[in-house]
Amino acid sequence: MCIQIGSHSLSAPVLVAPMSGVTDRPFRRLARRLGAPLVVTEMIASHAVLRDVREETRKAEIDAEDTPAVVQIAGWDPSVMAEAARMMADRGADAIDINMGCPAKKVVNKYAGSALMRDEVLAGQIMDAVVGAVGLPVTLKMRLGWDADSRNAPELARIAEQSGIRLITVHGRTRCQMYTGSADWTAIRAVVETVSLPVVANGDVVSIETARACLEQSGAHGVMIGRGCYGRPWLPAQIAAALAGAVPPADPDIEERRAILAEHLDAMLVHYGTHAGIRNARKHIGWYTEGLTGSAEFRQRVNNTMDPTVVFAEIDRFFADLGSDNSSGRIAA
Ligand SMILES: Cc1cc2nc3c(=O)[nH]c(=O)nc-3n(C[C@H](O)[C@H](O)[C@H](O)COP(=O)(O)O)c2cc1C
């Protein structure tokens, strides 16, 4: 089944997961440019959107070429969620995703995110309200359930289908597992068998091989990749090509990696301004260089400066040194 978001057909059934602090506008633009079929925005707190909190609304700034743009909203009040969805539609979203998977204490304590899986009535009211508020496709992201004794994803999927939800993503862990253990891809099959909607399987997909295994075990129509994209914004395009039966693009060589990292940093500086841009970019710089020769010392130097010129120069020097150590220009995985 080809995954369809409204009038947009994805080139391959590969989505990049919403990740707070990661899938911001610069990251989405970069991953899309490198060939990711779709990147979901960071979760946007519905109450904060209605209060017009700048930090929150800027998460929904969408580039014209970022289509289909799927904006994820979180919250617990159906009318607030509906209003936030309407605002996101006005700002150019092509689809709205409802967060019922976030396990973070500050989210579930307010009865949002994965806490909604414990209250199927409220979850249904939220989905009804959001679907009724916008003329856009509405999707749902959830986990297997709250804990091992309440794996109610199939039941919630049934409610979602009745509400008019158009696609469901399931992270193959319970809320209480947080990010521990491994994602249970086979458990996602129960959702696939309950609804006739497209189901996307999520959790621990980090390569072409794991993407294929996840699809086989879950029977899902597509995969969603989260942490596997850390420092590898080209990975979704590689998986997308492989699943579409094409030859996946090779890993970027050293010079290409340097250029991608520089492009990412530059976009973050433009988006956040120098101070926040440098601070927010540090984790990405760490991920791009993790495990490479001299990366610990490099990161220490980068983390000790707030001067973008120094950071760019350090990046150039780091990759130039790597290149002279490795004449092929390829980095061993
Ligand atoms: C740093 C971080 C931020 C996340 N933020 C969100 C979020 O905003 N909304 C959401 O639904 N899930 C969020 N998640 C969960 C991911 O979307 C995904 O379900 C989870 O990481 C499992 O997929 P993975 O094993 O491919 O990383 C986040 C995960 C991480 C690691």
The ligand as a Tripos MOL2 file, in Angstrom:
@<TRIPOS>MOLECULE
LIG
   31    33     1     0     0
SMALL
NO_CHARGES

@<TRIPOS>ATOM
      1 C1         14.7410   13.1700   21.6260 C.3       1 LIG1
      2 C2         13.4030   12.5730   21.3350 C.ar      1 LIG1
      3 C3         12.3010   13.3940   21.1890 C.ar      1 LIG1
      4 C4         11.0510   12.8380   20.9010 C.ar      1 LIG1
      5 N1          9.9930   13.6760   20.7200 N.ar      1 LIG1
      6 C5          8.7960   13.1470   20.3410 C.ar      1 LIG1
      7 C6          7.7160   14.0000   20.0080 C.ar      1 LIG1
      8 O1          7.8280   15.2440   20.0380 O.2       1 LIG1
      9 N2          6.5430   13.4170   19.6440 N.ar      1 LIG1
     10 C7          6.3890   12.0520   19.5730 C.ar      1 LIG1
     11 O2          5.3160   11.5600   19.2340 O.2       1 LIG1
     12 N3          7.4220   11.2300   19.8680 N.ar      1 LIG1
     13 C8          8.5970   11.7460   20.2200 C.ar      1 LIG1
     14 N4          9.6510   10.9170   20.4370 N.ar      1 LIG1
     15 C9          9.4990    9.4750   20.1930 C.3       1 LIG1
     16 C10         9.8990    9.1480   18.7560 C.3       1 LIG1
     17 O3          9.0330    9.7660   17.8400 O.3       1 LIG1
     18 C11         9.8940    7.6180   18.5030 C.3       1 LIG1
     19 O4          8.6010    7.1410   18.7230 O.3       1 LIG1
     20 C12        10.8530    6.8750   19.4070 C.3       1 LIG1
     21 O5         12.1070    7.5190   19.4940 O.3       1 LIG1
     22 C13        11.0630    5.4210   18.9260 C.3       1 LIG1
     23 O6         11.5980    5.4060   17.6340 O.3       1 LIG1
     24 P1         13.1870    5.1570   17.3630 P.3       1 LIG1
     25 O7         13.5670    3.8770   18.0880 O.co2     1 LIG1
     26 O8         13.3090    5.0400   15.8850 O.co2     1 LIG1
     27 O9         13.9130    6.3200   17.9500 O.co2     1 LIG1
     28 C14        10.8930   11.4390   20.7640 C.ar      1 LIG1
     29 C15        12.0180   10.6170   20.9070 C.ar      1 LIG1
     30 C16        13.2550   11.1610   21.1800 C.ar      1 LIG1
     31 C17        14.4300   10.2410   21.3240 C.3       1 LIG1
@<TRIPOS>BOND
     1     1     2 1
     2     2     3 ar
     3     2    30 ar
     4     3     4 ar
     5     4     5 ar
     6     4    28 ar
     7     5     6 ar
     8     6     7 ar
     9     6    13 1
    10     7     8 2
    11     7     9 ar
    12     9    10 ar
    13    10    11 2
    14    10    12 ar
    15    12    13 ar
    16    13    14 ar
    17    14    15 1
    18    14    28 ar
    19    15    16 1
    20    16    17 1
    21    16    18 1
    22    18    19 1
    23    18    20 1
    24    20    21 1
    25    20    22 1
    26    22    23 1
    27    23    24 1
    28    24    25 2
    29    24    26 1
    30    24    27 1
    31    28    29 ar
    32    29    30 ar
    33    30    31 1
@<TRIPOS>SUBSTRUCTURE
     1 LIG1         1 GROUP 0 **** ****
